[in-house]
Amino acid sequence: MTTHAFDIVVLGGGIGGYSAAIRAAQLGKNVAIVERDKLGGTCLHRGCIPSKALLRSAEVYAAMKESERFGIEADGVRVDFGKVISRKNGIVEQLHNGLQYLMKKNKITVYSGIGRIIGPSIFSPRSGSVSVEQEDGEILTLVPEKLIIATGSRPRSLPGLDTDGVRVLNSDDALRLEKLPASAVIIGGGVIGVEWASMLSDFGVQVTVVEYAPRLLPGEDEEVSRELERLLKKRGVTVRTGAKVLADTLQKSDSGVQLAVEHKEARHMLEAEIALVCVGRQANVEGIGLENTDVKVEGGYIRVNDVMQTAELHIYAVGDCVGGLQLAHAAGHEGIAAAEHICGHTVHHYASHQIARCVYSRPETASVGLTERQAIERGHQIKTSKVHFKALGKALVYGESDGFVKVIADSATNDILGVHMIGPHVTDLISEAALAQLLEATPWEVGQTIHPHPTLSEILGDAMLAVDGKAIVV
Ligand SMILES: Cc1cc2nc3c(=O)[nH]c(=O)nc-3n(C[C@H](O)[C@H](O)[C@H](O)COP(=O)(O)OP(=O)(O)OC[C@H]3O[C@@H](n4cnc5c(N)ncnc54)[C@H](O)[C@@H]3O)c2cc1C
């Protein structure tokens, strides 16, 4: 058996893992990554990037169908789904190549194979070495000073609704669809379910979303959820919130699925060509050798402190496998924090409420900080504002004036507690609100920033000023 010594071994080459590896290499460490599939992980191959590529094609199609609004006549507009898929694959491949280049540039050794953490052994007196089973069956042992676990997550399944990749799909399967279905039942109205609902609906698929909670995007501000539901319904999406899927009623046939849901004390039968199960993500913590360590797993996630150390201080864990907000930018940030802590740097502590949350539906939603309900529950005396996109010249020019920006501030301290947006390009606009929170700016300071005109960004300035009744447009 061959052994290799490293300063740091990273188990998992998703955004959490590769960000940690690159930062550690930049800081002079000898680093290896073990990846069983493809560098880039969920975000690049099964998540953020491919889904956003499809969403963009769907959005272009929807815009072309409505082009008459802009004085443009376009006849015979149709979807060539094969080309949509090729475009998506091209983007993923380009970024995958870029990532492989970054590994070489930073002299990071990449091992392709399944990694498993081993306990104290002849190679090391403490746990944290990694055995790698390569494709050809050869086993290597990597012996690091520090280990970073970044094994990510996979789609959660719903008991009784096993996915078969044909009639009952999860988000991984959906990205492999070769043709669009005529209709889809989406089970779960969280971020992934809402994005798929919006995309499929824009492609002309008949969509029903079933959500157990009383509203879509249950973690977001209630006003945003309500507006999103209204706008999806306006586009023809059927939304059933507060509805329970009766998994034992599932029937599959050659043409589709049938499934009952309990909604408002009545039972409804739903039929569609496919059912798409989007009920969250489960951390990859099994089968990676944690039982050979004293690393603690709680509620299905690896427990870490605020610098990403597990109960064994030389073993770190980052990204989806530690829970919290399972977002790519959170995973990347945690990876960098772990690498910097290992290298003796002071790590910037962030609170999860400082991380922006985005949904790339049409319209988009984005938020940072507390919802109105959370702010009140935490005892804040609040002042709020809401400015609608229809008051904004640039939104009217774009032809996308649905939605609003809502600001929640503390009336006593003037702190910005939360910013919630629904409307055009808000997933880009939210960064300014996140920066304002990080810099502990007051609403007045953000409002005083001179936003160029006409831009969509003006709305945040106005919404901040509106908190104190000082906006010009409201
Ligand atoms: C459909 C979808 C859309 C999404 N859209 C967004 C979005 O728009 N914005 C956003 O911020 N987030 C989005 N996410 C979430 C985002 O993709 C994840 O939060 C992010 O990828 C987590 O990164 P990670 O590095 O922790 O884990 P992963 O990306 O899951 O990477 C973990 C890696 O570890 C490897 N691995 C696991 N076990 C082993 C082992 N034993 N040996 C070797 N390798 C192993 C896996 O193969 C994988 O490559 C989306 C997710 C999905 C599913």
PDBQT file of the ligand as one rigid body, heavy atoms in Angstrom, charges set to zero:
ROOT
HETATM    1  C1  LIG A 501     -30.572  22.066  -7.998  1.00  0.00    +0.000 C 
HETATM    2  C2  LIG A 501     -29.696  22.856  -7.052  1.00  0.00    +0.000 A 
HETATM    3  C3  LIG A 501     -29.523  24.204  -7.244  1.00  0.00    +0.000 A 
HETATM    4  C4  LIG A 501     -28.719  24.930  -6.386  1.00  0.00    +0.000 A 
HETATM    5  N1  LIG A 501     -28.583  26.265  -6.615  1.00  0.00    +0.000 NA
HETATM    6  C5  LIG A 501     -27.832  27.004  -5.783  1.00  0.00    +0.000 A 
HETATM    7  C6  LIG A 501     -27.649  28.383  -6.017  1.00  0.00    +0.000 A 
HETATM    8  O1  LIG A 501     -28.169  28.934  -6.984  1.00  0.00    +0.000 OA
HETATM    9  N2  LIG A 501     -26.871  29.085  -5.170  1.00  0.00    +0.000 N 
HETATM   10  C7  LIG A 501     -26.278  28.503  -4.084  1.00  0.00    +0.000 A 
HETATM   11  O2  LIG A 501     -25.594  29.195  -3.332  1.00  0.00    +0.000 OA
HETATM   12  N3  LIG A 501     -26.417  27.189  -3.832  1.00  0.00    +0.000 NA
HETATM   13  C8  LIG A 501     -27.176  26.421  -4.661  1.00  0.00    +0.000 A 
HETATM   14  N4  LIG A 501     -27.293  25.086  -4.436  1.00  0.00    +0.000 N 
HETATM   15  C9  LIG A 501     -26.603  24.496  -3.258  1.00  0.00    +0.000 C 
HETATM   16  C10 LIG A 501     -25.113  24.281  -3.558  1.00  0.00    +0.000 C 
HETATM   17  O3  LIG A 501     -24.988  23.519  -4.736  1.00  0.00    +0.000 OA
HETATM   18  C11 LIG A 501     -24.441  23.590  -2.383  1.00  0.00    +0.000 C 
HETATM   19  O4  LIG A 501     -24.685  24.346  -1.216  1.00  0.00    +0.000 OA
HETATM   20  C12 LIG A 501     -22.936  23.456  -2.583  1.00  0.00    +0.000 C 
HETATM   21  O5  LIG A 501     -22.661  22.740  -3.754  1.00  0.00    +0.000 OA
HETATM   22  C13 LIG A 501     -22.294  22.767  -1.381  1.00  0.00    +0.000 C 
HETATM   23  O6  LIG A 501     -20.923  22.613  -1.606  1.00  0.00    +0.000 OA
HETATM   24  P1  LIG A 501     -20.078  21.536  -0.825  1.00  0.00    +0.000 P 
HETATM   25  O7  LIG A 501     -18.680  21.708  -1.280  1.00  0.00    +0.000 OA
HETATM   26  O8  LIG A 501     -20.370  21.588   0.613  1.00  0.00    +0.000 OA
HETATM   27  O9  LIG A 501     -20.638  20.124  -1.290  1.00  0.00    +0.000 OA
HETATM   28  P2  LIG A 501     -20.774  19.436  -2.749  1.00  0.00    +0.000 P 
HETATM   29  O10 LIG A 501     -20.835  20.457  -3.816  1.00  0.00    +0.000 OA
HETATM   30  O11 LIG A 501     -21.895  18.479  -2.626  1.00  0.00    +0.000 OA
HETATM   31  O12 LIG A 501     -19.400  18.667  -2.897  1.00  0.00    +0.000 OA
HETATM   32  C14 LIG A 501     -19.068  17.550  -2.166  1.00  0.00    +0.000 C 
HETATM   33  C15 LIG A 501     -18.122  16.698  -2.993  1.00  0.00    +0.000 C 
HETATM   34  O13 LIG A 501     -17.606  15.658  -2.179  1.00  0.00    +0.000 OA
HETATM   35  C16 LIG A 501     -17.512  14.483  -2.949  1.00  0.00    +0.000 C 
HETATM   36  N5  LIG A 501     -17.498  13.362  -2.022  1.00  0.00    +0.000 N 
HETATM   37  C17 LIG A 501     -18.450  13.007  -1.126  1.00  0.00    +0.000 A 
HETATM   38  N6  LIG A 501     -18.052  11.920  -0.430  1.00  0.00    +0.000 NA
HETATM   39  C18 LIG A 501     -16.826  11.579  -0.903  1.00  0.00    +0.000 A 
HETATM   40  C19 LIG A 501     -15.908  10.549  -0.594  1.00  0.00    +0.000 A 
HETATM   41  N7  LIG A 501     -16.158   9.633   0.361  1.00  0.00    +0.000 N 
HETATM   42  N8  LIG A 501     -14.747  10.485  -1.279  1.00  0.00    +0.000 NA
HETATM   43  C20 LIG A 501     -14.479  11.403  -2.252  1.00  0.00    +0.000 A 
HETATM   44  N9  LIG A 501     -15.311  12.395  -2.584  1.00  0.00    +0.000 NA
HETATM   45  C21 LIG A 501     -16.467  12.489  -1.914  1.00  0.00    +0.000 A 
HETATM   46  C22 LIG A 501     -18.751  14.534  -3.844  1.00  0.00    +0.000 C 
HETATM   47  O14 LIG A 501     -18.587  13.724  -4.996  1.00  0.00    +0.000 OA
HETATM   48  C23 LIG A 501     -18.824  16.021  -4.174  1.00  0.00    +0.000 C 
HETATM   49  O15 LIG A 501     -18.137  16.326  -5.364  1.00  0.00    +0.000 OA
HETATM   50  C24 LIG A 501     -28.064  24.302  -5.298  1.00  0.00    +0.000 A 
HETATM   51  C25 LIG A 501     -28.211  22.926  -5.107  1.00  0.00    +0.000 A 
HETATM   52  C26 LIG A 501     -29.022  22.214  -5.972  1.00  0.00    +0.000 A 
HETATM   53  C27 LIG A 501     -29.152  20.736  -5.763  1.00  0.00    +0.000 C 
ENDROOT
TORSDOF 0
